[in-house]
């Protein structure tokens, strides 16, 4: 899906960078140490990087779209590496990894590999936040993007297999104001 996000980088940035992510991110704060290292995989507009930086954390982003990577870095004043999750070899382990809507286009058979890769980037006992669109199956948007839809039980099964313990779970409407429902999970690496 890099092509869509690359071709529509400015519009996507404008649509998402002004949304206050506090309802999603504040529940993570009790689980994080002050100044902790955070990796935002698929950081998009850099909105969440900026939010964490303003609270004294050390956030870094990964973004597949070259144009979004530049916009995110400029917006957040944080380092953003233009690379795919599966190609990234981190220079360190992180206290927290964010996968906020990042894996919505990933075919379901690839999900375990993504969870395994992300978990290997965490420090022992590290925290991960994952959000996915709710329901089941998949849906194609009018712009041609295919979204994978997940049930709570499907995701919990995947997290269990990956050795990730569910600490908190939310079900909420999209912050974009559309009809989408998102499942959010705060997870701890069960080492």
C-alpha angles and dihedrals in degrees: 000000000000091000094060093046093044093048091046100034098127094045092047091048092050092047096051112026097075097050112109105237094193095110089058101036106037093071088061094059098082089056096051130080116231112271092012122166112255127189116201107198111202091012094180109183095005091245094134093043089055092047093053094043090054088057095053101262127133104240127182127182138215119200131171096204110080092208094048090047090058093044092047093049093047093046096046101031086226130122113266122187118207102225144110119259092242093053096047119107105187121222089219144004119268134226090219137015122199122207098173106172088326098126099043093110096041112109109249095244088061094052096088091053091051092050091048093049093048093046091054088059093058127093115241107288091012124160128242129190117203127179125185136172113266135240119042144281117026140288134206118224122219089256092059098257115137116217123200112222120207137197121221091246092052092052094045089053090052093047091049091051090050093051094248118142117215108232098170136003131196135184114200146154118263116274086226089072097242128122095268119123119209131202113212127193133189105205136184124210104247097213 
